[in-house]
Amino acid sequence: MSSSIQVEQVHKTFMKPTGETVHAVGGIDMDLRPGTFYSFVGPSGCGKTTMLHMIHGLLPPTRGRILLDGDEVVGPTPNKAVVFQQALLLPWRNVTDNIQFGIENDRGMSATERREICDKYTQIVGLRGFESHYPHELSGGMQQRVNLARALAVNPEILLMDEPFASLDAQTRLLMQEELQRMVDWKNSGKIVIFVTHDIEEAVFLSDVVFCFSFRPGTIMKEIKVPFPTPRTLRVKEEPEFLQIKHDIWELLADEARKAMEE
Amino acid sequence: MGALSNFYQEQRRWLNAIFGIGVVAAFWSFADWQVNSELFFVGPWRVVTYTYGLFASGEILDDLYISGIEFFWGFGVAAFAGIAFGMIFGISRVFREFFDPWLSAVYATPSVALAPLIIIWFGVDLTAKIVIVLITAVVPIVLNTYTGVLSVGKEFQTLANSFCIPQRQVLYKILIPGSLPYIVTGLRLGISRGIVGVVVGEYFGAYAGLGYQLFKGLDTFNMPLMMSCAAMLAGTGVVLNQVILVIERRMAPWRDSTLQE
């Protein structure tokens, strides 16, 4: 089973507590296909996280609509899962119980199956041996692995990642980028992955398609296909073509980033 | 030398506590020796032997039972009601804004000021004492529980929504465990205040109880009885606090490492 997403002329306006309205997203169209890794890249305040939340169903669009397999998205559903920017692990649950968070309500699943799923994703994210550790005993990178495993455990068709590596140190971040490809395996599982980041290099390295967002109201300035075969190694980042793509995106985003900075 | 310092490191908590008790007892004994009049002061050893005497003769057992009942029901109801109301306060902003002034008012009012009213309304029997203990103990439990609920970040609500966790499960999967450390603090404060409530309640008319015995000691110039009752009240507080801490450690192992050091 694999899903596709259509985003049609989506706008989002917010009301600030001061009464001022903010036009966060200004007319976005997207056609997202299964087995593809998409990135939303753009300056702070470009509406990329808002767009992610709307696809997830946490926020309704002000105008336009988002279709998941032809049905309008009205709220979070079990076929979507989020990897949060902050790990958001429950401090009173150990690794296994945190990973289990999203599947323990699934009545059709026996305790043994649940255990097997937890074991499987504990293995995949490389946390064997840490099952009974509590979040405060884990490093930031390990916490993000649990965060990822928790989302993968519900076996979502759509995996939403909201700057998941932003709080990691530079080296851990590089390693996680490389490992993420194996851990999520979207090509074979037919998942749609949407990855929000403001790190251009990260976006290009991971994605099949990069969406470049303009500053508020966020629109898509360009949709860039990244041609390198997957899985990629960090070495790709040194290839001239990679650097060229990265450079082109920066050219595109620099003005927008400046606007964001002056805001 | 190494073995001795290792022994000290391992048993440090206990050794320090015992040492602390010893030092204070020494000063206390010295003061007693200086005052040298049982009308005004008694030493620690006398308190121990006098308390032992009260138990041996059985004359204190009724009082312990009565005060125990007062505390048990008063604090028990306060704990349940306090946690329940604290949760509602934490979840519902309207409820919180509506009742907050009253909660603060009850918290600020000394139990000594409320007790006479309650005695008049409920009579001199057990009910009045239970109500006094309840009212004194419940407020810190409510306050701490609701502070605890508020301390659980909004982002955990988002987390629950994202994973399609039904709202009623949020209560016991997130809000209750998340506020547990605060609830424990509330219960510990409630214990201390509840014990005060017992004594205050018995001050305004009683036929038995630890507080009653204490004030009887005051009326009859029985200093050993007064100090013995005070010591028993203090001891109860210490023991109950330890019980709560042990329960917390059992229920909240994730806090273990942060609590230990």
Interface residues (C-beta under 8 A of the other chain):
Chain A: H56 L58 P76 T77 P78 A81 V82 F84 Q86 L88 L90 P91 W92 R93 N94 F101 G102 N105 Y134 P135 H136 E137 V154
Chain B: E155 F156 T158 L159 N161 S162 F163 C164 I165 P166 Q169 K173 I174 P177 G178 L180 A252 P253 W254 S257 T258
